């Protein structure tokens, strides 16, 4: 399918959107390996920031970001409906997460990328640092990291200074 509407990346706003987001995660990332519903969630859901990609009223993509510590964040559950892949949906979700991470003063983002997604993340300046987990006994991953540039980190300092000025 071709994107024929405006693509919007944002956080889910309703219970129905959350339900549709979890359903998309499960259908793409878990169901093909006979994993049960519920396996598309983990212990970080309440602390994480989920994102959805909307085309009209249809959720066609999703991902989730959470902080591991003050300077490191992680992306999980990046998924795009098959008919909308290779059209910039995943890239737009990723750029939105990068802005969120910068606004939260994260210096590095980690991802355990499935082998078939490594080139996608490399295109966005992620580097392989080691072999990742073997999921469901068969899906190989590479642990990858994005280190924000010095310019982006300087921007964080400017934003932090501006926040301090606004507070006083």
Secondary structure, 3 states (H helix, E strand, C coil): CCCCCCEEEECCCCHHHHHHHHHHHHHHHCHHHCCCCCCCCCCCCCCCEEEEEEECCEEEEEEEEEECCCCEEEEEEEEECHHHCCCCHHHHHHHHHHHHHHHCCCCEEEEEEEHHHHHHHHHCCCEEEEEEEEECCCEEEEEEEEECCHHHHHHHHHHHHHHHHHHC
